[in-house]
Amino acid sequence: MRKLALILSIVFILLTFVGAGYVLLSRGNANDGYAVVPMVSALACICYYRQKKGF
């Protein structure tokens, strides 16, 4: 389960950068949620990973 959380966090981080790039390329006309929603999901996966790893 830890490995899945790590993989999902990496995927969500990549989606965050893609969403931020989309918002910047559209000159702010796109909704900011394209970058924020994957970021929140990545943070949740990272927190779960760290909790299970024992930091």
C-alpha positions as CSV (number, residue, x, y, z in Angstrom):
1,M,0.0,0.0,0.0
2,R,2.9,2.3,0.7
3,K,4.3,1.9,-2.8
4,L,0.9,2.7,-4.3
5,A,0.7,5.9,-2.3
6,L,4.2,6.9,-3.5
7,I,3.3,6.2,-7.2
8,L,0.0,8.1,-6.9
9,S,1.7,11.0,-5.3
10,I,4.2,11.2,-8.2
11,V,1.4,11.0,-10.7
12,F,-0.5,13.8,-9.0
13,I,2.6,15.9,-8.8
14,L,3.0,15.6,-12.5
15,L,-0.7,16.4,-13.0
16,T,-0.2,19.5,-10.9
17,F,2.6,20.8,-13.1
18,V,0.6,20.0,-16.2
19,G,-2.4,21.8,-14.8
20,A,-0.3,24.9,-13.8
21,G,1.2,25.0,-17.3
22,Y,-2.3,24.9,-18.8
23,V,-3.5,27.7,-16.6
24,L,-0.4,29.8,-17.5
25,L,-0.7,29.0,-21.2
26,S,-4.3,30.1,-21.3
27,R,-3.2,33.4,-19.7
28,G,-5.4,32.8,-16.6
29,N,-8.6,32.1,-18.4
30,A,-8.7,28.4,-17.2
31,N,-9.8,27.6,-13.7
32,D,-7.1,27.3,-11.1
33,G,-8.6,24.0,-10.0
34,Y,-6.7,22.3,-12.8
35,A,-3.6,22.7,-10.6
36,V,-5.0,22.8,-7.1
37,V,-7.0,19.6,-7.1
38,P,-4.1,17.3,-8.0
39,M,-1.9,19.2,-5.6
40,V,-4.2,18.5,-2.7
41,S,-4.5,14.8,-3.8
42,A,-0.7,14.6,-3.9
43,L,-0.3,16.1,-0.5
44,A,-2.8,13.5,0.9
45,C,-0.9,10.6,-0.7
46,I,2.4,11.9,0.6
47,C,1.0,12.3,4.1
48,Y,-0.3,8.7,4.0
49,Y,3.0,7.5,2.7
50,R,5.0,9.2,5.4
51,Q,2.6,8.0,8.1
52,K,3.0,4.4,7.0
53,K,6.8,4.7,6.7
54,G,7.1,5.9,10.2
55,F,8.8,9.4,9.9
